[in-house]
Amino acid sequence: MIVRVLFFAIAHDLTGTREYSLELENAATVETAIDILIRKFPALRQIDQSMKIAVNKEYAGRSVELQPDDEIACLPPVSGG
Amino acid sequence: MIEIVRKPIDLFKVYESIVDPTAGGIDIFVGTTRNNAEGKKVLSLEYEAYEPMALREMESIAANARRIWEVIRISIVHRIGAVDVGEASIAIAVSAAHRREAFEACRYIIDTVKTTVPIWKKERFTDSESWVGKSTTV
């Protein structure tokens, strides 16, 4: 299945892209997706511990199972306000 | 009024959006961009948002504030893009029958926005730039 991955702020700087189509096995988890993304974009490892993940615009834990066409967002520590 | 804007925030419009005849107090918090960070001079700031999610989170914070305090109206407006030093990057306005609820809800909203809403700030210095909330300078 294919999921759409979005990178913001420093995650965008580290990967050099804002968006990436990621191919995953069916029922893959957020954790698996992150592992594959780090292999593809090793610089992401720098923020792996501090980064939060959103699935379809809601914060999601790393054990969440993904569905085809999900929108996964890599969110570095926020600093709005 | 829950909005993300790319132009200067119209503070009077934010105020007008929460005026209500049953209100006895209105609290407005305005976050502005500071000209210094960690001892260095900041030239300008740039905000980026994951807009659809940021709006959802802002709506959800306002809904939570309504559950906790008896407030009448709530507005949250965040500006993104380039924001010059001294300009407003966020305005939060709360009207309530009594000032205590207005103050407390307003404080809760800004504190929560800063920890959960997917918006990021980049500080531009004379010789470098960096995302706030992360030590790596790119």
Backbone of each chain as ProteinMPNN parsed JSONL, in Angstrom:
{"seq_chain_A": "MIVRVLFFAIAHDLTGTREYSLELENAATVETAIDILIRKFPALRQIDQSMKIAVNKEYAGRSVELQPDDEIACLPPVSGG", "coords_chain_A": {"N_chain_A": [[0.858, -1.192, 0.0], [0.282, 2.334, -0.404], [1.312, 5.216, 1.337], [1.01, 8.682, 2.187], [3.546, 10.903, 2.997], [4.305, 13.682, 5.002], [6.584, 16.359, 5.554], [7.624, 18.669, 7.963], [8.98, 21.91, 8.889], [12.024, 21.539, 10.567], [12.182, 18.895, 9.842], [11.581, 18.938, 7.192], [13.791, 20.412, 6.257], [15.829, 18.555, 6.845], [15.228, 16.324, 5.28], [14.97, 17.363, 2.804], [12.697, 17.461, 1.354], [9.147, 18.051, 1.006], [7.173, 16.282, 0.83], [6.452, 12.804, 0.456], [5.986, 9.739, -1.165], [5.282, 6.758, 0.282], [5.944, 3.344, 0.188], [4.451, 0.628, 1.713], [4.052, -2.485, 3.547], [0.844, -4.066, 3.829], [-1.091, -3.111, 6.687], [1.067, -2.141, 8.091], [2.856, -0.517, 10.777], [3.053, 2.764, 12.361], [5.557, 2.918, 13.516], [7.089, 1.144, 11.9], [6.931, 2.544, 9.508], [8.402, 4.832, 10.17], [10.931, 3.699, 10.613], [11.583, 2.882, 8.008], [11.561, 5.321, 6.702], [13.721, 6.575, 7.94], [15.787, 5.05, 6.993], [15.688, 5.764, 4.345], [16.007, 8.552, 4.51], [18.533, 9.339, 6.165], [19.29, 11.517, 7.801], [17.097, 12.18, 9.266], [17.186, 10.768, 11.591], [18.336, 12.326, 13.548], [16.234, 13.711, 14.73], [14.514, 11.812, 15.494], [13.795, 10.948, 18.117], [12.512, 13.157, 19.219], [10.52, 13.822, 17.523], [7.043, 14.028, 16.693], [4.251, 12.129, 15.497], [1.646, 12.469, 13.177], [-1.355, 11.02, 12.089], [-3.49, 11.257, 9.48], [-4.048, 13.894, 10.287], [-4.211, 13.803, 13.063], [-2.633, 13.419, 16.22], [-0.683, 10.499, 16.622], [0.13, 7.357, 18.078], [3.123, 5.266, 18.027], [2.463, 2.642, 17.573], [0.26, 2.497, 16.062], [-1.707, 1.156, 13.431], [-1.365, 1.499, 9.941], [-3.343, 2.625, 7.145], [-4.169, 2.175, 3.638], [-3.405, 5.04, 1.65], [-3.289, 6.771, 3.825], [-2.458, 9.844, 5.49], [0.551, 10.756, 6.647], [2.212, 12.686, 9.016], [5.322, 14.157, 9.763], [6.258, 15.622, 12.621], [8.22, 17.941, 14.015], [9.347, 19.153, 17.313], [6.95, 21.486, 18.399], [6.687, 25.077, 17.949], [5.029, 27.267, 17.964], [2.965, 30.221, 18.522]], "CA_chain_A": [[0.0, 0.0, 0.0], [1.028, 3.59, -0.456], [0.854, 6.284, 2.229], [1.602, 9.968, 1.845], [4.266, 11.397, 4.17], [4.591, 15.117, 4.945], [7.669, 16.777, 6.449], [7.519, 20.088, 8.306], [10.042, 22.616, 9.61], [13.365, 20.952, 10.431], [12.07, 17.601, 9.15], [11.661, 19.313, 5.776], [15.195, 20.751, 5.977], [16.682, 17.367, 6.933], [14.947, 15.38, 4.193], [15.034, 18.078, 1.535], [11.432, 17.359, 0.638], [7.969, 18.315, 1.85], [6.203, 15.21, 0.657], [7.056, 11.584, -0.046], [5.069, 8.594, -1.255], [5.975, 5.639, 0.916], [5.314, 2.045, -0.033], [4.506, -0.192, 2.931], [3.216, -3.684, 3.522], [-0.455, -3.822, 4.454], [-1.145, -3.137, 8.149], [2.324, -1.674, 8.701], [2.605, 0.453, 11.844], [3.774, 4.039, 12.307], [6.944, 2.582, 13.85], [7.709, 0.584, 10.692], [7.05, 3.63, 8.531], [9.518, 5.693, 10.587], [12.181, 2.962, 10.354], [11.87, 2.917, 6.567], [11.878, 6.714, 6.354], [15.073, 6.894, 8.413], [16.718, 4.416, 6.049], [15.662, 6.569, 3.113], [16.52, 9.889, 4.853], [19.253, 9.092, 7.435], [19.388, 12.72, 8.649], [15.91, 12.233, 10.135], [17.513, 10.133, 12.861], [18.635, 13.399, 14.512], [15.045, 14.175, 15.456], [13.632, 10.654, 15.685], [13.295, 10.879, 19.492], [11.686, 14.312, 19.601], [9.48, 14.021, 16.52], [5.741, 13.382, 16.877], [3.653, 11.709, 14.229], [0.192, 12.587, 13.047], [-1.953, 10.226, 11.014], [-4.735, 11.924, 9.071], [-4.198, 15.158, 11.032], [-4.351, 13.633, 14.51], [-1.458, 12.789, 16.821], [-0.835, 9.047, 16.655], [1.216, 6.613, 18.699], [3.923, 4.54, 17.042], [1.944, 1.292, 17.329], [-0.947, 2.599, 15.225], [-1.632, 0.508, 12.11], [-1.689, 2.427, 8.861], [-4.252, 2.186, 6.087], [-3.794, 2.755, 2.341], [-3.696, 6.471, 1.43], [-3.183, 7.599, 5.026], [-1.534, 10.98, 5.446], [1.412, 10.692, 7.832], [2.996, 13.919, 9.092], [6.45, 14.162, 10.697], [6.134, 16.9, 13.303], [9.254, 18.253, 15.011], [8.766, 19.858, 18.46], [6.287, 22.687, 17.896], [7.176, 26.328, 18.549], [4.149, 28.366, 17.582], [2.609, 31.157, 19.588]], "C_chain_A": [[0.897, 1.247, 0.0], [0.446, 4.555, 0.582], [1.611, 7.56, 1.836], [2.264, 10.521, 3.104], [4.587, 12.874, 3.978], [5.672, 15.459, 5.961], [7.563, 18.273, 6.695], [8.772, 20.595, 9.006], [11.383, 21.9, 9.444], [13.309, 19.587, 9.748], [12.121, 17.833, 7.638], [13.112, 19.63, 5.403], [16.062, 19.487, 5.915], [16.452, 16.393, 5.776], [15.06, 16.043, 2.824], [13.745, 17.97, 0.727], [10.278, 17.653, 1.59], [7.028, 17.125, 1.856], [6.88, 13.993, 0.046], [6.004, 10.474, -0.072], [5.793, 7.366, -0.751], [5.205, 4.348, 0.669], [5.526, 1.175, 1.193], [3.718, -1.475, 2.727], [1.888, -3.353, 4.205], [-0.355, -3.966, 5.967], [0.181, -2.774, 8.813], [1.992, -0.622, 9.759], [3.377, 1.751, 11.573], [5.27, 3.78, 12.542], [7.705, 2.069, 12.619], [7.931, 1.688, 9.659], [8.241, 4.519, 8.879], [10.852, 5.002, 10.309], [12.563, 3.059, 8.88], [12.252, 4.336, 6.134], [13.296, 7.081, 6.775], [16.119, 6.226, 7.514], [16.823, 5.239, 4.766], [16.286, 7.951, 3.34], [17.264, 9.806, 6.189], [19.312, 10.313, 8.353], [18.198, 12.839, 9.6], [16.174, 11.646, 11.513], [17.771, 11.171, 13.957], [17.419, 13.824, 15.322], [14.058, 13.031, 15.732], [12.997, 10.641, 17.078], [12.322, 11.997, 19.822], [10.485, 14.509, 18.671], [8.169, 13.342, 16.927], [5.165, 13.078, 15.507], [2.152, 11.969, 14.276], [-0.24, 11.69, 11.901], [-3.319, 10.851, 10.725], [-5.078, 13.092, 10.0], [-4.519, 15.002, 12.512], [-3.088, 12.97, 15.037], [-1.706, 11.287, 16.949], [0.384, 8.405, 17.307], [1.928, 5.759, 17.661], [3.402, 3.129, 16.76], [0.702, 1.303, 16.434], [-0.725, 1.931, 13.865], [-2.105, 1.453, 11.029], [-2.597, 1.78, 7.832], [-3.782, 2.799, 4.761], [-4.251, 4.215, 2.252], [-3.708, 7.328, 2.696], [-2.213, 8.744, 4.777], [-0.755, 11.005, 6.765], [2.201, 11.996, 7.867], [4.086, 13.766, 10.136], [6.532, 15.553, 11.305], [7.257, 17.093, 14.319], [8.6, 18.981, 16.193], [8.181, 21.204, 18.007], [6.803, 23.937, 18.615], [6.34, 27.512, 18.098], [3.862, 29.275, 18.769], [3.235, 32.5, 19.379]], "O_chain_A": [[2.077, 1.205, 0.35], [-0.773, 4.692, 0.69], [2.688, 7.514, 1.243], [1.63, 10.603, 4.156], [5.079, 13.276, 2.924], [5.689, 14.934, 7.074], [7.428, 19.056, 5.755], [9.518, 19.836, 9.625], [11.834, 21.677, 8.32], [14.291, 19.165, 9.138], [12.651, 17.004, 6.899], [13.607, 19.181, 4.369], [16.922, 19.361, 5.043], [17.383, 15.715, 5.343], [15.227, 15.366, 1.809], [13.708, 18.345, -0.445], [10.405, 17.524, 2.808], [6.199, 16.97, 2.753], [7.778, 14.13, -0.785], [5.239, 10.3, 0.876], [6.819, 6.978, -1.31], [3.999, 4.262, 0.902], [6.654, 1.008, 1.656], [2.842, -1.558, 1.866], [1.823, -2.465, 5.055], [0.367, -4.825, 6.473], [0.385, -3.079, 9.989], [0.984, 0.077, 9.659], [4.227, 1.82, 10.685], [6.127, 4.344, 11.862], [8.82, 2.507, 12.339], [8.981, 1.756, 9.02], [9.001, 4.916, 7.996], [11.794, 5.633, 9.829], [13.725, 3.289, 8.545], [13.147, 4.527, 5.311], [13.993, 7.806, 6.065], [17.202, 6.771, 7.302], [17.899, 5.388, 4.186], [17.002, 8.463, 2.48], [16.708, 10.157, 7.229], [19.377, 10.155, 9.572], [18.282, 13.521, 10.621], [15.487, 11.972, 12.481], [17.474, 10.943, 15.13], [17.552, 14.249, 16.47], [12.922, 13.259, 16.147], [11.806, 10.359, 17.215], [11.405, 11.806, 20.621], [9.559, 15.257, 18.982], [8.176, 12.223, 17.441], [5.537, 13.683, 14.502], [1.488, 11.719, 15.282], [0.429, 11.613, 10.87], [-4.176, 10.957, 11.603], [-6.218, 13.258, 10.433], [-5.028, 15.925, 13.147], [-2.532, 12.076, 14.399], [-2.793, 10.856, 17.334], [1.517, 8.849, 17.116], [1.419, 5.546, 16.56], [3.848, 2.485, 15.81], [0.162, 0.25, 16.094], [0.314, 2.119, 13.232], [-3.124, 2.127, 11.18], [-2.617, 0.56, 7.67], [-3.084, 3.813, 4.755], [-5.334, 4.573, 2.715], [-4.099, 8.494, 2.643], [-1.283, 8.639, 3.977], [-1.313, 11.238, 7.837], [2.799, 12.379, 6.861], [3.832, 13.309, 11.251], [6.831, 16.532, 10.622], [7.241, 16.467, 15.379], [7.44, 19.385, 16.104], [8.849, 21.969, 17.311], [7.291, 23.862, 19.742], [6.853, 28.609, 17.877], [4.425, 29.124, 19.853], [3.037, 33.407, 20.188]]}, "seq_chain_B": "MIEIVRKPIDLFKVYESIVDPTAGGIDIFVGTTRNNAEGKKVLSLEYEAYEPMALREMESIAANARRIWEVIRISIVHRIGAVDVGEASIAIAVSAAHRREAFEACRYIIDTVKTTVPIWKKERFTDSESWVGKSTTV", "coords_chain_B": {"N_chain_B": [[-13.982, 32.631, 16.269], [-11.581, 31.074, 14.567], [-8.562, 31.065, 13.215], [-5.956, 30.928, 10.684], [-3.664, 33.146, 9.469], [-2.026, 35.064, 6.857], [-1.318, 37.623, 6.839], [-0.81, 40.802, 8.592], [-2.223, 40.63, 11.875], [-5.442, 41.715, 12.513], [-6.125, 43.347, 15.207], [-8.287, 44.705, 16.286], [-10.419, 43.592, 14.976], [-10.321, 41.018, 15.976], [-10.973, 41.535, 18.627], [-13.572, 42.569, 18.263], [-14.823, 40.255, 17.426], [-15.459, 38.799, 19.666], [-16.939, 40.299, 21.35], [-19.735, 40.694, 23.458], [-23.036, 41.123, 24.675], [-23.615, 39.891, 27.104], [-21.26, 39.614, 28.364], [-18.892, 40.338, 30.961], [-16.316, 40.784, 31.056], [-13.348, 40.938, 29.088], [-10.627, 39.24, 27.83], [-7.539, 39.639, 26.298], [-4.862, 38.189, 24.711], [-1.781, 38.912, 23.259], [0.716, 37.654, 21.339], [3.984, 38.561, 20.573], [6.753, 39.115, 18.302], [10.025, 38.789, 19.4], [13.046, 40.749, 19.581], [15.388, 39.435, 20.12], [17.237, 36.42, 20.857], [18.595, 33.982, 22.864], [20.753, 35.691, 23.4], [21.391, 36.667, 20.93], [20.9, 38.84, 18.117], [17.766, 39.018, 16.653], [16.66, 39.08, 13.36], [14.386, 38.591, 11.79], [11.345, 36.633, 11.813], [10.008, 33.471, 10.887], [7.116, 31.737, 10.334], [5.773, 28.465, 10.101], [3.146, 26.247, 9.226], [1.244, 23.237, 9.723], [-1.348, 23.384, 8.281], [-4.204, 22.374, 8.081], [-4.288, 20.555, 10.227], [-3.401, 22.152, 12.326], [-5.482, 23.996, 12.554], [-7.525, 22.279, 13.356], [-6.51, 21.469, 15.834], [-6.494, 23.916, 17.174], [-9.238, 24.465, 17.252], [-9.989, 22.351, 18.891], [-8.699, 22.981, 21.275], [-10.04, 25.314, 21.982], [-12.59, 24.22, 22.365], [-12.077, 22.571, 24.562], [-11.43, 24.506, 26.496], [-13.903, 25.687, 26.756], [-15.272, 23.625, 27.991], [-14.074, 23.591, 30.461], [-14.187, 26.201, 31.603], [-16.668, 28.742, 32.205], [-17.206, 30.387, 29.571], [-17.896, 32.931, 27.12], [-17.342, 33.717, 24.38], [-14.717, 32.708, 22.133], [-11.728, 33.503, 20.472], [-9.096, 32.597, 18.307], [-6.282, 33.511, 16.643], [-3.703, 32.864, 14.479], [-0.755, 34.006, 13.03], [1.087, 33.23, 10.071], [4.058, 32.65, 8.015], [6.37, 35.263, 7.095], [7.125, 37.242, 9.884], [7.619, 40.339, 11.147], [9.926, 41.716, 13.585], [8.457, 42.705, 16.623], [5.896, 42.615, 15.701], [2.558, 41.14, 15.86], [2.219, 37.693, 16.373], [0.375, 35.964, 17.283], [-3.004, 36.091, 18.403], [-5.231, 35.896, 21.067], [-8.468, 35.812, 22.238], [-10.889, 36.123, 24.744], [-14.155, 36.168, 25.936], [-16.131, 36.565, 28.86], [-18.557, 36.155, 31.529], [-17.442, 36.965, 33.881], [-14.273, 38.263, 35.002], [-12.363, 36.422, 35.96], [-12.74, 33.853, 34.785], [-12.293, 34.57, 32.136], [-9.57, 35.391, 32.144], [-8.3, 33.004, 33.039], [-9.042, 31.066, 31.116], [-7.931, 32.183, 28.835], [-5.201, 32.119, 29.392], [-4.805, 29.355, 29.615], [-5.36, 28.65, 26.963], [-3.289, 29.899, 25.394], [-1.027, 28.674, 26.543], [-1.495, 26.0, 25.875], [-1.699, 26.052, 23.092], [0.941, 26.563, 22.47], [2.123, 24.128, 23.033], [0.838, 22.063, 21.634], [-0.144, 22.696, 19.033], [0.519, 22.234, 15.604], [2.695, 24.212, 14.595], [5.538, 26.015, 13.582], [8.448, 27.943, 14.383], [10.91, 29.875, 12.869], [13.964, 31.395, 13.546], [15.689, 34.132, 12.251], [18.958, 35.118, 12.201], [21.747, 37.464, 12.085], [23.847, 36.001, 10.985], [22.979, 33.407, 10.678], [20.331, 30.89, 10.737], [17.667, 29.364, 12.573], [15.48, 26.69, 13.576], [13.133, 27.047, 16.128], [13.007, 25.302, 19.194], [14.512, 23.227, 18.604], [17.836, 22.225, 18.605], [19.501, 21.939, 16.422], [21.085, 23.675, 13.823], [20.306, 24.769, 10.652]], "CA_chain_B": [[-13.129, 32.86, 15.101], [-10.344, 30.308, 14.673], [-7.983, 31.314, 11.886], [-4.525, 31.083, 10.416], [-3.61, 34.219, 8.471], [-0.693, 35.359, 6.33], [-1.13, 39.077, 6.88], [-0.869, 41.285, 9.982], [-3.477, 40.326, 12.575], [-6.253, 42.891, 12.822], [-6.475, 43.13, 16.612], [-9.615, 45.213, 16.595], [-11.361, 42.602, 14.45], [-10.319, 39.914, 16.943], [-11.756, 42.038, 19.762], [-14.987, 42.642, 17.868], [-15.382, 38.914, 17.228], [-15.868, 38.162, 20.933], [-17.792, 41.211, 22.122], [-21.055, 40.095, 23.69], [-23.711, 41.906, 25.715], [-23.659, 39.203, 28.403], [-19.896, 39.553, 28.91], [-18.495, 41.359, 31.926], [-14.868, 40.951, 30.94], [-12.721, 40.41, 27.876], [-9.188, 39.109, 28.011], [-6.877, 39.463, 25.002], [-3.417, 37.98, 24.781], [-1.123, 39.085, 21.965], [2.112, 37.212, 21.335], [4.727, 39.35, 19.578], [8.077, 38.577, 18.023], [11.082, 39.45, 20.168], [14.207, 41.074, 18.73], [16.601, 38.73, 20.541], [17.084, 35.047, 21.325], [19.876, 33.443, 23.345], [21.806, 36.704, 23.324], [21.664, 37.096, 19.554], [19.9, 39.73, 17.552], [16.873, 38.383, 15.672], [16.293, 40.0, 12.277], [12.984, 38.349, 11.463], [10.887, 35.289, 12.124], [9.21, 32.85, 9.842], [6.286, 30.675, 10.906], [5.241, 27.474, 9.165], [2.085, 25.469, 9.888], [0.533, 22.137, 9.072], [-2.562, 24.172, 8.472], [-5.468, 21.721, 8.448], [-4.2, 19.974, 11.573], [-3.279, 23.26, 13.283], [-6.835, 24.529, 12.772], [-8.255, 21.291, 14.169], [-6.013, 21.53, 17.219], [-6.962, 25.178, 17.761], [-10.666, 24.249, 17.558], [-10.11, 21.433, 20.007], [-8.287, 23.715, 22.487], [-11.154, 26.211, 22.322], [-13.667, 23.38, 22.897], [-11.685, 22.166, 25.921], [-11.551, 25.675, 27.374], [-15.345, 25.852, 27.022], [-15.697, 22.594, 28.949], [-13.511, 23.856, 31.788], [-14.63, 27.491, 32.132], [-17.866, 29.347, 31.607], [-16.819, 31.532, 28.752], [-18.935, 33.241, 26.125], [-16.78, 33.545, 23.035], [-13.264, 32.509, 22.065], [-11.094, 33.632, 19.16], [-7.652, 32.312, 18.249], [-5.775, 33.823, 15.305], [-2.244, 32.724, 14.406], [-0.205, 34.458, 11.751], [2.243, 32.462, 9.606], [4.877, 33.351, 7.039], [7.337, 36.172, 7.73], [6.56, 38.185, 10.854], [8.698, 41.231, 11.569], [10.104, 41.95, 15.011], [7.496, 43.642, 17.203], [4.539, 42.385, 15.213], [1.817, 40.08, 16.537], [2.167, 36.393, 15.701], [-0.856, 35.287, 17.717], [-3.931, 36.828, 19.264], [-6.251, 35.041, 21.681], [-9.424, 36.675, 22.929], [-11.927, 35.366, 25.44], [-15.104, 36.965, 26.714], [-16.817, 35.781, 29.892], [-19.376, 36.996, 32.405], [-16.568, 37.508, 34.922], [-12.882, 38.324, 34.535], [-11.545, 35.276, 36.351], [-12.856, 32.838, 33.733], [-11.657, 35.085, 30.911], [-8.109, 35.322, 32.336], [-7.827, 31.62, 33.15], [-9.216, 30.381, 29.834], [-6.976, 32.777, 27.888], [-3.884, 31.59, 29.727], [-4.821, 27.941, 29.23], [-5.324, 28.536, 25.502], [-1.95, 30.2, 24.847], [-0.093, 27.638, 27.006], [-1.748, 24.756, 25.151], [-1.323, 26.29, 21.684], [2.402, 26.471, 22.358], [2.621, 22.76, 23.176], [0.215, 21.025, 20.792], [-0.549, 23.076, 17.666], [1.67, 22.046, 14.714], [3.212, 25.439, 13.987], [6.958, 26.133, 13.923], [9.021, 29.278, 14.228], [12.341, 29.9, 12.525], [14.565, 32.703, 13.828], [16.775, 34.519, 11.354], [19.955, 35.989, 12.822], [22.57, 38.098, 11.052], [24.743, 35.059, 10.331], [22.443, 32.041, 10.613], [18.904, 30.789, 11.061], [17.402, 28.06, 13.18], [14.127, 26.398, 14.041], [13.022, 27.101, 17.579], [12.545, 24.031, 19.733], [15.447, 22.194, 18.168], [19.137, 22.894, 18.641], [20.2, 21.854, 15.136], [21.0, 24.842, 12.956], [20.428, 24.319, 9.258]], "C_chain_B": [[-11.796, 32.142, 15.339], [-9.693, 30.39, 13.3], [-6.468, 31.254, 11.88], [-4.442, 32.092, 9.282], [-2.167, 34.458, 8.027], [-0.374, 36.842, 6.342], [-1.176, 39.535, 8.331], [-2.238, 41.028, 10.602], [-4.186, 41.643, 12.893], [-6.8, 42.728, 14.241], [-7.875, 43.636, 16.942], [-10.697, 44.24, 16.119], [-11.465, 41.397, 15.41], [-11.17, 40.304, 18.155], [-13.255, 42.033, 19.433], [-15.639, 41.264, 17.782], [-15.868, 38.275, 18.525], [-16.704, 39.076, 21.821], [-19.177, 40.596, 22.258], [-21.743, 40.863, 24.826], [-23.772, 41.217, 27.077], [-22.28, 39.119, 29.063], [-19.656, 40.679, 29.913], [-17.009, 41.608, 31.855], [-14.359, 40.304, 29.668], [-11.223, 40.379, 28.12], [-8.572, 38.876, 26.64], [-5.386, 39.271, 25.244], [-2.855, 38.143, 23.372], [0.324, 38.654, 22.108], [2.837, 37.973, 20.231], [6.129, 38.785, 19.405], [9.147, 39.455, 18.67], [12.305, 39.68, 19.282], [15.481, 40.352, 19.152], [16.251, 37.319, 20.995], [18.466, 34.527, 21.673], [21.016, 34.422, 23.11], [22.125, 37.193, 21.922], [20.531, 37.951, 19.025], [19.072, 39.001, 16.486], [16.456, 39.417, 14.626], [14.82, 39.848, 11.904], [12.63, 36.927, 11.845], [9.998, 34.785, 11.008], [8.436, 31.711, 10.499], [5.776, 29.763, 9.801], [4.194, 26.65, 9.913], [1.694, 24.266, 9.046], [-0.919, 22.571, 9.231], [-3.826, 23.405, 8.847], [-5.441, 21.122, 9.85], [-4.125, 21.073, 12.628], [-4.663, 23.837, 13.584], [-7.668, 23.572, 13.626], [-7.832, 21.355, 15.625], [-6.5, 22.808, 17.906], [-8.441, 25.078, 18.133], [-10.823, 23.385, 18.805], [-9.694, 22.093, 21.33], [-9.419, 24.645, 22.939], [-12.305, 25.409, 22.937], [-13.346, 22.922, 24.319], [-11.855, 23.311, 26.904], [-13.025, 25.899, 27.736], [-15.856, 24.836, 28.029], [-15.246, 22.94, 30.363], [-14.073, 25.142, 32.409], [-15.913, 27.955, 31.462], [-17.46, 30.584, 30.848], [-17.882, 31.738, 27.673], [-18.407, 33.027, 24.712], [-15.266, 33.438, 23.108], [-12.812, 32.758, 20.635], [-9.605, 33.325, 19.283], [-7.212, 32.59, 16.813], [-4.253, 33.729, 15.335], [-1.789, 33.196, 13.035], [0.954, 33.545, 11.369], [2.939, 33.203, 8.477], [5.846, 34.258, 7.782], [6.611, 37.134, 8.664], [7.711, 39.047, 11.368], [8.734, 41.373, 13.08], [9.089, 42.994, 15.483], [6.076, 43.432, 16.734], [3.885, 41.208, 15.934], [1.853, 38.796, 15.717], [0.931, 35.619, 16.121], [-1.711, 36.234, 18.547], [-4.991, 35.845, 19.752], [-7.187, 35.955, 22.449], [-10.542, 35.826, 23.508], [-12.862, 36.348, 26.138], [-15.836, 36.037, 27.681], [-17.642, 36.735, 30.744], [-18.492, 37.682, 33.448], [-15.102, 37.365, 34.522], [-12.068, 37.073, 34.837], [-11.556, 34.193, 35.264], [-12.141, 33.287, 32.462], [-10.132, 34.967, 31.008], [-7.628, 33.868, 32.292], [-7.937, 30.874, 31.823], [-8.175, 30.891, 28.829], [-5.576, 32.21, 28.131], [-3.763, 30.11, 29.328], [-4.653, 27.808, 27.711], [-3.918, 28.83, 24.968], [-0.948, 29.124, 25.279], [-0.264, 26.351, 26.19], [-1.404, 24.893, 23.665], [0.175, 26.053, 21.515], [2.919, 25.04, 22.465], [2.008, 21.746, 22.202], [-0.076, 21.418, 19.34], [0.665, 22.986, 16.721], [2.016, 23.302, 13.901], [4.647, 25.589, 14.487], [7.472, 27.52, 13.58], [10.503, 29.149, 13.905], [12.862, 31.305, 12.795], [15.705, 32.959, 12.856], [17.673, 35.499, 12.089], [20.8, 36.605, 11.713], [23.379, 37.058, 10.285], [24.19, 33.639, 10.214], [20.931, 32.071, 10.804], [18.662, 29.433, 11.686], [15.957, 27.942, 13.62], [14.133, 26.433, 15.549], [12.475, 25.762, 18.059], [13.448, 22.894, 19.329], [16.814, 22.871, 18.052], [19.859, 22.903, 17.293], [20.004, 23.122, 14.311], [21.215, 24.383, 11.525], [20.697, 25.523, 8.373]], "O_chain_B": [[-10.998, 32.54, 16.187], [-10.217, 29.843, 12.33], [-5.796, 31.485, 12.886], [-5.08, 31.914, 8.244], [-1.218, 34.101, 8.725], [0.699, 37.266, 5.913], [-1.538, 38.756, 9.213], [-3.271, 41.184, 9.951], [-3.598, 42.559, 13.466], [-7.809, 42.056, 14.452], [-8.567, 43.06, 17.782], [-11.739, 44.081, 16.755], [-12.543, 40.843, 15.621], [-11.977, 39.513, 18.645], [-14.082, 41.56, 20.214], [-16.835, 41.111, 18.028], [-16.619, 37.3, 18.483], [-17.125, 38.683, 22.909], [-19.724, 40.048, 21.301], [-21.104, 41.211, 25.82], [-23.959, 41.882, 28.096], [-22.148, 38.618, 30.18], [-20.136, 41.801, 29.75], [-16.489, 42.519, 32.499], [-14.86, 39.269, 29.227], [-10.63, 41.364, 28.56], [-9.03, 38.009, 25.895], [-4.738, 40.088, 25.897], [-3.385, 37.582, 22.413], [1.073, 39.221, 22.904], [2.369, 38.027, 19.094], [6.626, 38.06, 20.267], [9.169, 40.675, 18.511], [12.569, 38.913, 18.356], [16.549, 40.623, 18.604], [15.14, 37.049, 21.451], [19.396, 34.623, 20.873], [22.103, 34.039, 22.678], [23.011, 38.026, 21.733], [19.374, 37.812, 19.422], [19.621, 38.439, 15.538], [15.961, 40.492, 14.964], [14.102, 40.832, 11.726], [13.503, 36.118, 12.162], [9.341, 35.546, 10.298], [9.02, 30.835, 11.137], [5.401, 30.215, 8.719], [4.347, 26.389, 11.106], [1.8, 24.281, 7.82], [-1.612, 22.185, 10.172], [-4.469, 23.746, 9.84], [-6.435, 21.169, 10.574], [-4.714, 20.946, 13.702], [-4.977, 24.132, 14.737], [-8.417, 23.998, 14.504], [-8.662, 21.305, 16.533], [-6.874, 22.785, 19.078], [-8.852, 25.545, 19.195], [-11.67, 23.646, 19.66], [-10.268, 21.801, 22.38], [-9.714, 24.745, 24.13], [-12.925, 25.849, 23.906], [-14.226, 22.888, 25.179], [-12.36, 23.121, 28.01], [-13.351, 26.251, 28.87], [-16.751, 25.128, 28.822], [-15.93, 22.632, 31.339], [-14.398, 25.17, 33.596], [-16.203, 27.609, 30.316], [-17.378, 31.681, 31.401], [-18.658, 30.835, 27.361], [-18.967, 32.246, 23.943], [-14.621, 33.988, 24.001], [-13.441, 32.281, 19.691], [-8.946, 33.738, 20.237], [-7.716, 31.97, 15.876], [-3.594, 34.419, 16.112], [-2.367, 32.828, 12.012], [1.723, 33.127, 12.235], [2.475, 34.253, 8.033], [6.114, 34.047, 8.965], [5.619, 37.758, 8.289], [8.664, 38.534, 11.955], [7.73, 41.182, 13.767], [8.886, 44.023, 14.838], [5.144, 44.002, 17.3], [4.568, 40.383, 16.541], [1.558, 38.803, 14.522], [0.484, 34.722, 15.407], [-1.199, 37.067, 19.294], [-5.564, 35.077, 18.979], [-6.733, 36.788, 23.234], [-11.071, 34.93, 22.85], [-12.412, 37.249, 26.845], [-16.121, 34.883, 27.364], [-17.461, 37.952, 30.695], [-18.748, 38.817, 33.85], [-14.741, 36.447, 33.787], [-11.185, 36.703, 34.064], [-10.505, 33.684, 34.875], [-11.473, 32.495, 31.797], [-9.481, 34.502, 30.073], [-6.668, 33.545, 31.593], [-7.027, 30.133, 31.448], [-7.61, 30.109, 28.065], [-4.862, 31.866, 27.189], [-2.749, 29.682, 28.777], [-3.899, 26.959, 27.234], [-3.409, 28.06, 24.153], [-0.113, 28.703, 24.479], [0.721, 25.692, 25.856], [-0.88, 23.961, 23.055], [0.617, 25.428, 20.551], [4.037, 24.758, 22.035], [2.591, 20.687, 21.968], [-0.238, 20.537, 18.496], [1.708, 23.581, 16.991], [1.687, 23.431, 12.722], [4.942, 25.328, 15.653], [7.013, 28.174, 12.643], [11.245, 28.423, 14.566], [12.282, 32.288, 12.336], [16.575, 32.111, 12.663], [17.233, 36.557, 12.539], [20.596, 36.308, 10.536], [23.584, 37.198, 9.079], [24.875, 32.756, 9.696], [20.333, 33.128, 11.006], [19.357, 28.465, 11.379], [15.303, 28.921, 13.981], [15.046, 25.902, 16.182], [11.604, 25.165, 17.426], [13.194, 21.736, 19.662], [16.935, 23.952, 17.475], [20.714, 23.753, 17.042], [18.876, 23.581, 14.128], [22.188, 23.692, 11.224], [20.835, 25.377, 7.158]]}, "name": "protein", "num_of_chains": 2, "seq": "MIVRVLFFAIAHDLTGTREYSLELENAATVETAIDILIRKFPALRQIDQSMKIAVNKEYAGRSVELQPDDEIACLPPVSGGMIEIVRKPIDLFKVYESIVDPTAGGIDIFVGTTRNNAEGKKVLSLEYEAYEPMALREMESIAANARRIWEVIRISIVHRIGAVDVGEASIAIAVSAAHRREAFEACRYIIDTVKTTVPIWKKERFTDSESWVGKSTTV"}
